[in-house]
Amino acid sequence: MGKLLLLPLVLALLAPVPLGAQERRLDPLDEAAQDASWTAFRDTLLSTLQKRDRAFVVSILDPDVRSSLEGERGVEAFRAHWHLDSDSSPLWRELATVLALPAAYHRPGSGPVELCVPYVAVRWPQDMDAYTGGAIVAGKAPVKAAPASASATIATLSYNMVEVADWEVADRAADSKQKWVKIKLKEGEGYVPEEQIRSPIEHAACFVKGEGGWRLVGFGPGGGK
């Protein structure tokens, strides 16, 4: 695992400490940024998710769409897995969240090339543990001394790969909805906002471009593969 280079804590309390140039990163190269058809499709999909437009979502599903690692495939299984008939379906939030991040191409052993968002699952290096690691997906992610926004910032991360100690940490303030991820540093531990770090085994959405446009072929852990 990459290690973070920190100044002594007394100095860290005065100003955030950036990571050294030698630290391992997973830079957010968006491999589909120049594909106008993808940009237009993504924007339309984001708009329909906000409107909870089930008909559009169903219309872009591949007949063999994946929704889990071991469950059944297909449109009906997808609808049931994601509780698509409910306005409170987690799909509306989860899919919108990943679509806001850069994409990367996945080339399976057989079948068409897939475009997956976010890029983390596709580009995660094989020599790093996917179950204990995470990738910072922000250019300036603050690392806090405690799970609280008012806590001292002890470091600043930029697309770094880190070791995770706990993925679900509640904010110290009982009335705060902010969630935190506890990460390991070279000199101790810190906390980053949960929206600024992703696991390579978290949900990813994968799409294939065909003659009729883009279709969703998988949305689940690691793309539902």
Backbone as CSV, one residue per row, in Angstrom:
resi,resn,N_x,N_y,N_z,CA_x,CA_y,CA_z,C_x,C_y,C_z
1,MET,0.828,-1.189,0.000,0.000,0.000,0.000,0.871,1.252,0.000
2,GLY,0.421,2.288,-0.683,1.138,3.538,-0.637,1.081,4.135,0.738
3,LYS,2.126,4.835,1.141,2.167,5.460,2.445,2.176,6.968,2.274
4,LEU,1.582,7.654,3.221,1.483,9.097,3.137,2.627,9.747,3.878
5,LEU,3.206,10.769,3.299,4.295,11.480,3.916,3.718,12.670,4.662
6,LEU,3.803,12.676,6.011,3.241,13.730,6.836,4.334,14.419,7.624
7,LEU,4.173,15.699,7.848,5.025,16.413,8.774,4.595,16.055,10.178
8,PRO,5.385,16.390,11.190,4.966,16.145,12.562,3.603,16.737,12.817
9,LEU,2.854,16.110,13.721,1.474,16.501,13.965,1.348,17.968,14.331
10,VAL,2.291,18.505,15.061,2.179,19.899,15.475,2.145,20.824,14.271
11,LEU,2.900,20.472,13.203,2.876,21.273,11.986,1.624,20.981,11.167
12,ALA,1.165,19.740,11.218,-0.020,19.361,10.449,-1.243,20.111,10.949
13,LEU,-1.257,20.445,12.212,-2.393,21.168,12.757,-2.444,22.605,12.260
14,LEU,-1.315,23.099,11.761,-1.268,24.479,11.288,-1.702,24.594,9.833
15,ALA,-1.364,23.575,9.025,-1.710,23.636,7.600,-1.757,22.234,7.031
16,PRO,-2.638,21.979,6.036,-2.703,20.668,5.405,-1.372,20.310,4.764
17,VAL,-1.031,19.029,4.807,0.226,18.570,4.246,-0.043,17.793,2.957
18,PRO,0.436,18.267,1.790,0.218,17.522,0.545,1.081,16.283,0.507
19,LEU,0.651,15.285,-0.269,1.426,14.063,-0.411,2.644,14.315,-1.271
20,GLY,3.687,13.542,-1.023,4.887,13.663,-1.817,4.681,13.110,-3.213
21,ALA,5.579,13.476,-4.123,5.428,13.074,-5.521,5.596,11.571,-5.706
22,GLN,6.227,10.900,-4.735,6.486,9.473,-4.881,5.281,8.616,-4.520
23,GLU,4.210,9.203,-4.007,3.069,8.414,-3.563,2.306,7.852,-4.760
24,ARG,1.720,6.678,-4.580,1.004,6.005,-5.660,-0.369,6.622,-5.856
25,ARG,-0.733,6.880,-7.118,-1.993,7.543,-7.434,-2.772,6.739,-8.472
26,LEU,-4.069,7.044,-8.540,-4.917,6.492,-9.584,-5.606,7.688,-10.226
27,ASP,-4.906,8.292,-11.176,-5.391,9.532,-11.768,-6.677,9.310,-12.571
28,PRO,-7.592,10.273,-12.505,-8.924,10.121,-13.119,-8.957,10.438,-14.602
29,LEU,-8.233,9.677,-15.392,-8.261,9.878,-16.834,-9.620,9.437,-17.376
30,ASP,-10.359,10.359,-17.981,-11.671,10.042,-18.540,-11.482,9.608,-19.993
31,GLU,-11.543,8.323,-20.244,-11.238,7.787,-21.563,-12.346,8.040,-22.587
32,ALA,-13.511,8.491,-22.123,-14.619,8.743,-23.054,-14.925,10.228,-23.192
33,ALA,-14.045,11.070,-22.692,-14.310,12.510,-22.674,-14.505,13.093,-24.071
34,GLN,-13.850,12.491,-25.069,-13.940,13.020,-26.431,-15.043,12.370,-27.265
35,ASP,-15.795,11.475,-26.660,-16.882,10.803,-27.378,-18.175,11.578,-27.147
36,ALA,-18.566,12.355,-28.138,-19.746,13.210,-27.997,-21.012,12.404,-27.755
37,SER,-21.080,11.200,-28.326,-22.282,10.382,-28.145,-22.419,9.947,-26.691
38,TRP,-21.287,9.644,-26.045,-21.326,9.262,-24.637,-21.716,10.451,-23.762
39,THR,-21.136,11.591,-24.013,-21.442,12.785,-23.224,-22.925,13.124,-23.293
40,ALA,-23.483,13.063,-24.497,-24.901,13.367,-24.669,-25.767,12.324,-23.967
41,PHE,-25.399,11.050,-24.110,-26.154,9.982,-23.465,-26.098,10.099,-21.945
42,ARG,-24.905,10.338,-21.416,-24.745,10.465,-19.962,-25.584,11.615,-19.417
43,ASP,-25.569,12.740,-20.114,-26.350,13.893,-19.651,-27.846,13.597,-19.672
44,THR,-28.284,12.907,-20.705,-29.703,12.538,-20.784,-30.066,11.574,-19.666
45,LEU,-29.203,10.601,-19.418,-29.464,9.632,-18.365,-29.498,10.305,-16.991
46,LEU,-28.601,11.225,-16.738,-28.602,11.948,-15.468,-29.909,12.712,-15.277
47,SER,-30.397,13.317,-16.360,-31.657,14.062,-16.293,-32.828,13.135,-16.002
48,THR,-32.843,11.968,-16.628,-33.955,11.034,-16.418,-33.904,10.412,-15.018
49,LEU,-32.706,10.240,-14.481,-32.589,9.730,-13.113,-33.162,10.726,-12.116
50,GLN,-32.917,11.992,-12.372,-33.463,13.026,-11.498,-34.988,13.034,-11.533
51,LYS,-35.549,12.697,-12.694,-37.002,12.652,-12.852,-37.589,11.287,-12.480
52,ARG,-36.718,10.329,-12.140,-37.137,8.969,-11.838,-37.940,8.355,-12.992
53,ASP,-37.377,8.514,-14.176,-38.022,8.042,-15.393,-37.699,6.555,-15.602
54,ARG,-38.559,5.689,-15.077,-38.329,4.252,-15.172,-38.330,3.761,-16.607
55,ALA,-39.230,4.314,-17.412,-39.352,3.854,-18.798,-38.045,4.044,-19.554
56,PHE,-37.387,5.168,-19.356,-36.122,5.398,-20.060,-35.059,4.439,-19.559
57,VAL,-34.977,4.259,-18.250,-33.974,3.346,-17.692,-34.159,1.944,-18.251
58,VAL,-35.386,1.463,-18.261,-35.655,0.123,-18.789,-35.302,0.042,-20.274
59,SER,-35.527,1.134,-20.999,-35.274,1.132,-22.440,-33.799,1.000,-22.795
60,ILE,-32.900,1.331,-21.868,-31.466,1.256,-22.174,-30.820,-0.002,-21.585
61,LEU,-31.614,-0.850,-20.933,-31.055,-2.054,-20.330,-30.780,-3.126,-21.383
62,ASP,-29.608,-3.715,-21.298,-29.290,-4.845,-22.159,-30.140,-6.041,-21.730
63,PRO,-30.606,-6.874,-22.656,-31.426,-8.037,-22.277,-30.758,-8.957,-21.264
64,ASP,-29.415,-8.945,-21.240,-28.675,-9.807,-20.321,-27.966,-8.982,-19.240
65,VAL,-28.563,-7.863,-18.886,-27.939,-6.919,-17.962,-27.596,-7.576,-16.624
66,ARG,-26.427,-7.204,-16.081,-25.954,-7.730,-14.802,-26.334,-6.767,-13.677
67,SER,-26.741,-7.319,-12.540,-27.050,-6.472,-11.396,-26.385,-6.955,-10.109
68,SER,-25.699,-8.074,-10.160,-24.992,-8.597,-8.996,-23.905,-9.539,-9.480
69,LEU,-23.093,-10.008,-8.559,-21.998,-10.899,-8.925,-22.462,-12.322,-9.190
70,GLU,-23.470,-12.773,-8.452,-23.881,-14.172,-8.558,-25.360,-14.367,-8.886
71,GLY,-26.134,-13.295,-8.873,-27.563,-13.427,-9.106,-27.916,-13.608,-10.568
72,GLU,-29.200,-13.721,-10.828,-29.680,-13.880,-12.199,-29.449,-12.609,-13.005
73,ARG,-29.347,-12.789,-14.297,-29.200,-11.660,-15.209,-30.532,-11.381,-15.886
74,GLY,-30.597,-10.229,-16.550,-31.795,-9.897,-17.300,-32.533,-8.710,-16.723
75,VAL,-33.452,-8.186,-17.525,-34.183,-6.970,-17.171,-35.031,-7.159,-15.924
76,GLU,-35.769,-8.245,-15.835,-36.652,-8.449,-14.680,-35.853,-8.622,-13.396
77,ALA,-34.739,-9.341,-13.490,-33.881,-9.500,-12.310,-33.303,-8.155,-11.890
78,PHE,-32.952,-7.317,-12.862,-32.431,-5.986,-12.576,-33.484,-5.134,-11.880
79,ARG,-34.697,-5.174,-12.394,-35.783,-4.385,-11.801,-36.038,-4.820,-10.355
80,ALA,-36.008,-6.105,-10.118,-36.262,-6.601,-8.765,-35.106,-6.262,-7.831
81,HIS,-33.887,-6.436,-8.320,-32.713,-6.174,-7.483,-32.649,-4.727,-7.038
82,TRP,-32.960,-3.814,-7.945,-32.869,-2.388,-7.657,-34.186,-1.770,-7.206
83,HIS,-35.212,-2.590,-7.015,-36.531,-2.080,-6.591,-36.943,-0.891,-7.480
84,LEU,-36.832,-1.138,-8.773,-36.995,-0.054,-9.737,-38.392,0.552,-9.751
85,ASP,-39.376,-0.190,-9.273,-40.736,0.346,-9.276,-41.005,1.285,-8.107
86,SER,-40.029,1.487,-7.264,-40.191,2.368,-6.107,-39.503,3.709,-6.332
87,ASP,-40.157,4.779,-5.909,-39.537,6.102,-6.005,-38.334,6.223,-5.075
88,SER,-38.266,5.340,-4.092,-37.137,5.368,-3.158,-36.049,4.365,-3.538
89,SER,-36.110,3.854,-4.760,-35.093,2.923,-5.234,-33.704,3.552,-5.088
90,PRO,-32.732,2.801,-4.584,-31.373,3.342,-4.473,-30.723,3.598,-5.827
91,LEU,-31.312,3.052,-6.889,-30.743,3.242,-8.219,-30.635,4.713,-8.592
92,TRP,-31.660,5.498,-8.269,-31.681,6.906,-8.661,-30.457,7.639,-8.125
93,ARG,-30.101,7.358,-6.887,-28.957,8.033,-6.255,-27.636,7.391,-6.664
94,GLU,-27.570,6.058,-6.607,-26.310,5.367,-6.835,-25.817,5.525,-8.272
95,LEU,-26.721,5.394,-9.225,-26.300,5.508,-10.617,-25.890,6.942,-10.949
96,ALA,-26.609,7.913,-10.414,-26.240,9.312,-10.636,-24.865,9.615,-10.047
97,THR,-24.575,9.017,-8.904,-23.284,9.248,-8.248,-22.123,8.764,-9.106
98,VAL,-22.224,7.559,-9.657,-21.109,7.040,-10.447,-20.994,7.745,-11.794
99,LEU,-22.116,8.193,-12.350,-22.072,8.873,-13.648,-21.371,10.224,-13.568
100,ALA,-21.261,10.760,-12.370,-20.588,12.047,-12.190,-19.066,11.898,-12.197
101,LEU,-18.566,10.647,-12.219,-17.136,10.393,-12.178,-16.613,9.977,-13.556
102,PRO,-15.305,10.091,-13.783,-14.724,9.709,-15.071,-14.916,8.228,-15.385
103,ALA,-14.811,7.907,-16.674,-15.045,6.544,-17.154,-13.765,5.938,-17.715
104,ALA,-13.731,4.599,-17.747,-12.592,3.882,-18.327,-13.104,2.676,-19.090
105,TYR,-12.393,2.299,-20.149,-12.803,1.163,-20.960,-12.325,-0.152,-20.354
106,HIS,-13.225,-1.127,-20.355,-12.915,-2.476,-19.900,-13.012,-3.413,-21.099
107,ARG,-11.965,-4.198,-21.299,-11.915,-5.123,-22.438,-11.952,-6.554,-21.919
108,PRO,-13.142,-7.128,-21.837,-13.274,-8.502,-21.323,-12.648,-9.505,-22.279
109,GLY,-12.478,-10.733,-21.797,-11.888,-11.768,-22.631,-12.719,-12.072,-23.856
110,SER,-14.025,-11.921,-23.730,-14.920,-12.121,-24.866,-16.029,-11.084,-24.793
111,GLY,-16.639,-10.806,-25.909,-17.705,-9.821,-25.926,-17.183,-8.428,-26.243
112,PRO,-18.096,-7.459,-26.384,-17.703,-6.104,-26.771,-16.997,-5.345,-25.656
113,VAL,-16.279,-4.318,-26.051,-15.622,-3.433,-25.094,-16.679,-2.680,-24.293
114,GLU,-16.465,-2.558,-22.987,-17.412,-1.869,-22.117,-16.798,-0.585,-21.578
115,LEU,-17.629,0.427,-21.424,-17.210,1.682,-20.804,-17.808,1.703,-19.398
116,CYS,-16.941,1.760,-18.393,-17.403,1.643,-17.008,-17.127,2.911,-16.205
117,VAL,-18.102,3.280,-15.386,-17.951,4.404,-14.467,-18.267,3.918,-13.052
118,PRO,-17.479,4.314,-12.059,-16.273,5.117,-12.256,-15.103,4.279,-12.743
119,TYR,-14.008,4.936,-13.010,-12.806,4.315,-13.548,-12.084,3.413,-12.550
120,VAL,-12.406,3.523,-11.267,-11.630,2.875,-10.203,-11.565,1.362,-10.369
121,ALA,-12.711,0.716,-10.591,-12.729,-0.747,-10.694,-11.903,-1.239,-11.875
122,VAL,-11.963,-0.537,-12.991,-11.274,-0.969,-14.207,-9.767,-0.774,-14.096
123,ARG,-9.350,0.344,-13.526,-7.935,0.701,-13.537,-7.200,0.326,-12.248
124,TRP,-7.879,-0.329,-11.322,-7.229,-0.724,-10.076,-6.102,-1.721,-10.369
125,PRO,-4.881,-1.469,-9.888,-3.762,-2.365,-10.185,-3.899,-3.716,-9.500
126,GLN,-3.524,-4.754,-10.183,-3.694,-6.119,-9.684,-2.801,-6.435,-8.497
127,ASP,-1.747,-5.648,-8.301,-0.846,-5.938,-7.190,-1.272,-5.265,-5.888
128,MET,-2.464,-4.635,-5.889,-2.975,-4.010,-4.672,-4.290,-4.655,-4.269
129,ASP,-4.451,-4.868,-2.970,-5.625,-5.549,-2.436,-6.879,-4.702,-2.653
130,ALA,-7.811,-5.234,-3.434,-9.039,-4.504,-3.728,-9.987,-4.458,-2.540
131,TYR,-9.796,-5.339,-1.579,-10.718,-5.406,-0.449,-10.327,-4.491,0.705
132,THR,-9.092,-4.059,0.732,-8.652,-3.182,1.819,-8.215,-1.812,1.328
133,GLY,-8.279,-1.599,0.012,-7.819,-0.335,-0.541,-8.943,0.539,-1.065
134,GLY,-8.615,1.803,-1.260,-9.555,2.751,-1.825,-8.809,3.810,-2.608
135,ALA,-9.505,4.459,-3.526,-8.905,5.508,-4.343,-9.593,6.834,-4.055
136,ILE,-8.805,7.837,-3.744,-9.350,9.178,-3.572,-9.781,9.673,-4.951
137,VAL,-11.001,10.184,-5.070,-11.527,10.613,-6.366,-11.705,12.124,-6.419
138,ALA,-10.921,12.832,-5.626,-10.972,14.299,-5.595,-9.552,14.843,-5.681
139,GLY,-9.434,16.037,-6.230,-8.122,16.653,-6.360,-7.580,17.195,-5.058
140,LYS,-8.483,17.563,-4.147,-8.070,18.089,-2.850,-8.999,17.540,-1.777
141,ALA,-8.735,16.324,-1.356,-9.556,15.691,-0.326,-8.906,15.907,1.037
142,PRO,-9.597,16.560,1.962,-9.006,16.780,3.283,-9.016,15.514,4.120
143,VAL,-7.936,15.289,4.826,-7.869,14.199,5.794,-7.987,14.829,7.172
144,LYS,-9.028,14.442,7.899,-9.305,15.030,9.199,-8.745,14.159,10.318
145,ALA,-8.402,14.801,11.423,-7.892,14.081,12.578,-8.981,13.267,13.257
146,ALA,-10.234,13.686,13.073,-11.380,13.003,13.657,-12.539,13.083,12.668
147,PRO,-13.555,12.219,12.804,-14.689,12.248,11.876,-15.625,13.421,12.153
148,ALA,-15.151,14.608,11.824,-15.925,15.829,12.034,-15.351,16.924,11.156
149,SER,-16.206,17.694,10.522,-15.750,18.742,9.611,-14.915,19.797,10.321
150,ALA,-15.217,20.034,11.599,-14.484,21.046,12.365,-13.144,20.543,12.870
151,SER,-12.884,19.265,12.705,-11.625,18.686,13.166,-10.455,19.207,12.335
152,ALA,-9.256,19.141,12.901,-8.064,19.617,12.209,-7.804,18.814,10.942
153,THR,-7.403,19.498,9.875,-7.004,18.845,8.634,-5.530,18.497,8.737
154,ILE,-5.200,17.209,8.703,-3.826,16.770,8.914,-3.100,16.427,7.616
155,ALA,-3.832,16.356,6.514,-3.205,16.084,5.210,-4.216,16.406,4.119
156,THR,-3.719,16.528,2.902,-4.573,16.728,1.737,-4.182,15.704,0.682
157,LEU,-5.150,14.924,0.211,-4.883,13.873,-0.768,-5.369,14.283,-2.142
158,SER,-4.689,13.791,-3.165,-5.065,14.087,-4.540,-4.975,12.810,-5.369
159,TYR,-6.114,12.135,-5.519,-6.214,10.913,-6.326,-5.245,9.821,-5.859
160,ASN,-4.999,9.784,-4.568,-4.086,8.779,-4.022,-4.793,7.462,-3.755
161,MET,-4.030,6.394,-3.735,-4.519,5.086,-3.343,-4.133,4.879,-1.883
162,VAL,-5.098,4.485,-1.079,-4.862,4.397,0.358,-5.391,3.082,0.907
163,GLU,-4.923,2.742,2.100,-5.440,1.576,2.809,-6.568,2.043,3.721
164,VAL,-7.664,1.306,3.699,-8.854,1.701,4.456,-8.990,0.836,5.707
165,ALA,-9.250,1.513,6.833,-9.456,0.809,8.104,-10.934,0.597,8.394
166,ASP,-11.781,1.527,7.944,-13.222,1.423,8.202,-13.959,2.267,7.165
167,TRP,-14.875,1.621,6.437,-15.594,2.322,5.372,-16.803,3.107,5.874
168,GLU,-17.277,2.846,7.056,-18.510,3.502,7.530,-18.316,4.052,8.931
169,VAL,-18.026,5.339,9.000,-17.838,6.018,10.275,-18.794,7.209,10.331
170,ALA,-19.600,7.258,11.371,-20.554,8.355,11.536,-19.838,9.612,12.013
171,ASP,-20.412,10.745,11.684,-19.875,12.017,12.147,-20.045,12.133,13.662
172,ARG,-19.126,12.826,14.300,-19.213,12.996,15.744,-20.474,13.747,16.167
173,ALA,-20.930,14.619,15.288,-22.150,15.375,15.585,-23.365,14.512,15.271
174,ALA,-24.210,14.292,16.245,-25.358,13.397,16.071,-26.304,13.876,14.984
175,ASP,-26.374,15.188,14.766,-27.307,15.734,13.782,-26.689,15.895,12.391
176,SER,-25.447,15.455,12.214,-24.780,15.584,10.918,-25.010,14.343,10.076
177,LYS,-25.284,14.547,8.780,-25.478,13.442,7.860,-24.185,13.031,7.162
178,GLN,-23.120,13.775,7.403,-21.836,13.454,6.777,-21.303,12.119,7.292
179,LYS,-20.843,11.287,6.375,-20.213,10.019,6.715,-18.733,10.094,6.355
180,TRP,-17.945,9.296,7.052,-16.504,9.345,6.889,-15.926,7.957,6.635
181,VAL,-14.739,7.932,6.024,-13.995,6.699,5.819,-12.669,6.847,6.557
182,LYS,-12.377,5.882,7.394,-11.136,5.909,8.182,-10.022,5.267,7.375
183,ILE,-8.948,6.002,7.153,-7.838,5.490,6.357,-6.557,5.443,7.192
184,LYS,-5.634,4.626,6.750,-4.361,4.487,7.442,-3.322,5.401,6.804
185,LEU,-2.605,6.116,7.653,-1.541,6.989,7.219,-0.206,6.431,7.719
186,LYS,0.880,6.996,7.227,2.189,6.552,7.675,2.346,6.782,9.171
187,GLU,1.809,7.887,9.642,1.918,8.227,11.058,0.530,8.311,11.677
188,GLY,-0.149,7.190,11.734,-1.446,7.161,12.375,-2.587,6.929,11.407
189,GLU,-3.728,7.539,11.704,-4.940,7.364,10.904,-5.637,8.702,10.724
190,GLY,-6.519,8.755,9.754,-7.286,9.964,9.494,-8.616,9.615,8.872
191,TYR,-9.408,10.631,8.583,-10.762,10.435,8.072,-10.996,11.330,6.853
192,VAL,-11.577,10.735,5.808,-11.921,11.502,4.614,-13.426,11.390,4.376
193,PRO,-14.051,12.420,3.795,-15.480,12.347,3.491,-15.765,11.171,2.569
194,GLU,-16.832,10.432,2.839,-17.089,9.204,2.083,-17.282,9.440,0.592
195,GLU,-17.760,10.635,0.212,-17.997,10.902,-1.201,-16.705,11.175,-1.965
196,GLN,-15.581,11.259,-1.275,-14.323,11.565,-1.939,-13.380,10.371,-2.024
197,ILE,-13.916,9.181,-1.782,-13.117,7.968,-1.903,-14.001,6.840,-2.422
198,ARG,-13.438,5.988,-3.262,-14.196,4.867,-3.813,-13.403,3.579,-3.656
199,SER,-14.122,2.499,-3.420,-13.518,1.169,-3.385,-13.608,0.562,-4.782
200,PRO,-12.603,-0.218,-5.189,-12.673,-0.875,-6.496,-13.747,-1.948,-6.570
201,ILE,-14.306,-2.344,-5.413,-15.376,-3.344,-5.443,-16.744,-2.714,-5.187
202,GLU,-16.801,-1.386,-5.140,-18.100,-0.717,-5.038,-18.827,-0.814,-6.372
203,HIS,-20.076,-0.365,-6.367,-20.875,-0.434,-7.579,-20.256,0.387,-8.712
204,ALA,-20.250,-0.213,-9.877,-19.831,0.453,-11.101,-20.851,0.145,-12.183
205,ALA,-21.044,1.091,-13.074,-21.987,0.909,-14.185,-21.201,0.757,-15.481
206,CYS,-21.532,-0.262,-16.255,-20.827,-0.524,-17.510,-21.800,-0.438,-18.686
207,PHE,-21.331,0.189,-19.750,-22.166,0.446,-20.921,-21.457,-0.051,-22.178
208,VAL,-22.246,-0.384,-23.170,-21.734,-0.792,-24.476,-22.394,0.070,-25.540
209,LYS,-21.609,0.517,-26.502,-22.120,1.343,-27.598,-22.392,0.466,-28.813
210,GLY,-23.638,0.492,-29.265,-24.020,-0.292,-30.425,-24.666,0.568,-31.486
211,GLU,-25.236,-0.064,-32.494,-25.874,0.678,-33.581,-27.050,1.515,-33.087
212,GLY,-27.729,1.015,-32.062,-28.877,1.756,-31.534,-28.524,2.732,-30.428
213,GLY,-27.232,2.915,-30.182,-26.807,3.824,-29.124,-26.237,3.065,-27.935
214,TRP,-26.147,3.736,-26.817,-25.573,3.152,-25.611,-26.606,2.340,-24.830
215,ARG,-26.161,1.242,-24.245,-27.042,0.460,-23.393,-26.278,0.039,-22.131
216,LEU,-27.006,-0.108,-21.051,-26.418,-0.496,-19.773,-26.312,-2.017,-19.714
217,VAL,-25.100,-2.537,-19.562,-24.906,-3.990,-19.543,-24.615,-4.515,-18.140
218,GLY,-24.349,-3.603,-17.196,-24.094,-4.058,-15.838,-24.041,-2.912,-14.852
219,PHE,-24.674,-3.109,-13.683,-24.566,-2.143,-12.608,-24.598,-2.899,-11.290
220,GLY,-23.435,-3.058,-10.713,-23.309,-3.816,-9.471,-21.884,-3.725,-8.978
221,PRO,-21.507,-4.505,-7.979,-20.126,-4.482,-7.484,-19.135,-4.758,-8.599
222,GLY,-18.220,-3.848,-8.804,-17.234,-4.021,-9.873,-17.843,-4.098,-11.256
223,GLY,-19.056,-3.584,-11.424,-19.736,-3.658,-12.717,-20.654,-4.858,-12.837
224,GLY,-20.799,-5.616,-11.716,-21.676,-6.766,-11.730,-21.101,-7.959,-12.439
225,LYS,-19.796,-7.961,-12.622,-19.166,-9.053,-13.384,-19.163,-10.346,-12.583
